Every structure is written in C-alpha cells, then in structure tokens.
Amino acid sequence: PICSTWAYTAGCWVLLLATLITILTIILSRRKIKICAAIVKEATTVFKDMPFMMLFPTWGVIAQCGLVVWFVLGLMLLYTVKAEAFDSYLGALPNATFAPGGVAAAPTVDPIGGLRDMHGDENLMMLMVVIHIYGFFTLVQWVQCMSFLSMSGATGWWYYFNDDNDESTPQYRFPLLNSVAVQFTFHMGSAAFAAFILALFDLVRTIVASVEYQLKDTVGHNVT
C-alpha cells in the first residue's frame, strides 16, 4: 500500500508539471496558433468551390481494395500451382539459345537454365511470391501517388487561378477531372518511378519483419 501511494503521488506531480508546461506553451505560442488557424481556415475554403474534393480519396481507396483482391487471388494461384505444372512448362521450352536473324544456335546454352536450377532447388516459388508482393506494393504506391498528385494539381489551380472566373475553361468546370487527365498525361511515369522506389523499401521492411517473426521463437528459446 505504501508503494502504491508513493507511485500515485509521483504520477500526480508529473502530470501536474506536464499540464503547467502545456498551458504555458499555449500562452506563449498564441500568435503562432492564430496563424495556423488562419491557414487552416483559408485552406478549407477549397471545399466550398470543389465539394467533390472530400469524396475524391474514396476512388483511391476503392482502387486499393481492388488491388488487395488481386493480390490475394495471385497468392492463392501461386500457392495452389502444383510442381508438375512448372515441370511441364520448363520442360516444353527448348534448351537452346537463338542467334540473330532467328536462326537456332547449337543447344549449348540454356537461356532459362537459372530458372530450371531454382525450380530444382524449390526456390522458384519463393521468387515468384516476392515478385508478386513487390508488384502489389508498387501498384498501391502508384495509386496513392496519382491520388495525391491529382488533388494537389486541382488545389494548386484553385489557389492561383480561381479569381480569374473564366467558366469556359475545363479547369473551372471540372477541376478534379482535368487534374486527373493532366496527371495521367504528363506525370504518370514520375509517379510510377516514385512508386518503384517506395515499394522497394516496403518490400525490405516486409522481409525484415518476416525474418524477425520467424526468429522470435528461436531467440526466446535461446535466451531461456
């Protein structure tokens, strides 16, 4: 009981000190808080001119849900394919390379010898799963990038050119659709490049998390 009373007393003083510091910080930062409030107020006025901006992220979520379905179905396909299917497919491919002009060269080099060896070592399935996961991460990042670019483009036009009031321009009549068209026309490749890089880090993080999960029980047994 004495220890519990001491702990509650110490916690009370710590929380009281934190509360006083918070109140003092708010008082000293009241000018900056007013500036932040004005920025937020000005930024939210974009929803008055483009109310569909609030619903626009929904399309990205729907696209990502479709990607999740594709990812799950792809994993089911990979894990349900029998080894005989790989044997039949790899066995049907010629064990040769081709010279320029379409002339078959001597069967001394196997162009898919690496795949045959990986399949023999039972590593081909794991490689295909890793590629599938990386493709899923890439597509998810690409959808997010395109969504952010589209919203940023529409918001940027609204901020700089909304006062022109030229209703004949497509930017004024359909700002979000016009921004989406611009992103797909001019910036889709940049978004894809960024998605490839971000997905690579997602893949590394997933692999590290998987290794950590598999070694968790082993480390626990070694410690005990």
N, C-alpha and C positions, 0 to 999 in steps of 0.2 A: 504493500500500500504506500509506503514512504517513497519508494522508487517511482511509482505511478504518479503520485502528487508532484514530485520534482520534475518529471517529464512534461506533465501538463503545464506546469508553471513556466518552464523554459520555452515550451512551444507558444504559450500566450505572449511572452515578451518578444519572441522572434517575429510572430505575426503582427504584433503591435508596431514594432520597429519598421517592418516592411510596409504597413499601411501608412505610417507617417511619411516614409520616403516617397511613396506613391503620390500622396496628396501634395507634398512639397514639389515634386516633379511636375505635376499637373499645373500648379500655380505658376511656376517659373516658365513653363512652356505654353502658356495660354495664347500667346501671339502665334506661335507655330501651329497650334491646334486650330486657330481660326483660319489660318492659311490653308491647312489641309482640308478643313470643312468646306471652304470656298472652292477648292479644286474639285473635291468630290461632287459638290452641287453642280458645278459647271459641266463636269464630265457626264453626269447622269442626265443632262438635258438632251443628250443624243437619243435617248429612248423616246422622247416626245416626237422627234422627227422620223425616227426609224423604230417603231414599236416592235417590228419583227426581229430586231436585234436580240431581244430577250429570248426568243424561241429558236434562234439560229443554231446555238450549240446542240440543240436536240438532234439535228441531222448528223452531226459528227458522232454523237452517242449511238444513233441507230446504225451508222456505218461500222462503228467499232463492235457493236453486238453481232452484226453480220460477219465480221472478221473472226470473232470468237467462235461462232458456229463453224466457219470454215476451218479454223484451227483444230477444233475438237474432232470434226469429221476426218481431217487429214491425219491426225494422230491415230484415230481408230483404223483408218485404212492401212497406215504403216505397220501397226502392231498386229493386224489380222492377216497381213500378207504372209503366205507360207514360204518357207525357204525354197520349196520346189519351183516357185514362180521365178525367183531370181536365177535359179539354176537353168531353167528353160530359156529365159531371156538372154542371159550371158552366154549360154551355150549356142544360141542361134546366131550370135554375132561372129563374124569371121575373125580369126586370129591372124590378122594381117593389117598392114597399112597401105595407103594408096599414094602413088606418085602423082605429080602434076599432070593434068590432062585426063584424069580418070582412069589411068592405066594401073592395074593391080600390081603391086610390087611383090617381091618374094616374101612369103609368110615368116619373116624372121623377127618382126617387131609387132607386139600386140598393143594396139592403141588403148585398150581398156584393161591392160594387164594389172594395173593398180587396183581397179575395181574388183577384178577376179580374186586378187590376193586379199583384199579387205573382206570380200564375202567369205572367202575360205577361213579367215580369222574371226568371222562373226562380228566385224566392226562396221560393215556397210550399213546395217540398220541404224546403228547409233549415229553415223554420219548423216543419214537422211533425216533423222529426227532433229539433229542440231540445225541442219539447213532449214527445216520446216519451222522451227522455233525462231530462228533469225529472220526468216521471211515474215512471220507473224509480227514480230517486234517492229520490223521495218514498215510494214503497212500501217500499223497502229500509229507510229510516229508520223508517217506521211499524212494520214488523215488529220491528226492533231495540228500539224504544221499548216496544212491547207485551210483548216478552220480558222486558226489564229490569223493567218495572212489575209483571209477574206474579210474577217471582222475588222482587222487593222486598216485595210485598204478603204473600206466603207467609212470607218470613223475618221480617217485622215482626210478623205474628200469632204466629209461633213464639216470638219473643223476649219479647213482652209477655203472652201468654195461654197459653203451653204448660203452665204449672204448674197451670192450672185442672183439667186432666184430665177434661174433660167430653167423653166419647167420642160423645155423641149429636149434637154439632154437626157440620155438614158441614166446618167449618174443621179439625176434628181428624181426621176420617176421610179427607177428600180435600182437603188444604190447597192443593195446586197447582191442581187443577181449580176449586176455589172461588175462588182468587185470579184465575185467568183469566176466570171468569164475572164477577167484580166489575169487572175492568178493561174488559171489553167492554161492560158495562152502564153504568158511570159515567165511565170515563176514556178511552174510545176517541177522543173528539173532541179532548181535550187532547193525546193522543199524535199525532193527525193534524195539529194545528196546529203542534206542535213539528217534526214531520216536514217540513211545508211550508217552514219557516224553514231547517232544516238542509239540505234538498235544494237550496234556493236558493244557499247557499254552495258546495255540491258542484258545482252547475252552473257557477257563476262560476269556480271552480277548474279545472274541466274545460275551459272555453272558453279561459282564460288558458294552460293547458298546451298546448292545440291550437294556439293562435296562436304560442306560443313554439317549438313543434316545427316549424311551417311556416316560421317566420322564421329558424330555426337555420342552414340552409344559406345563406340570403341574407346574414345577418350575417357568416358566415365568409368569404364571397366579398368582402364589402365591406372586411373587415379586411385581407385579403391584398392 
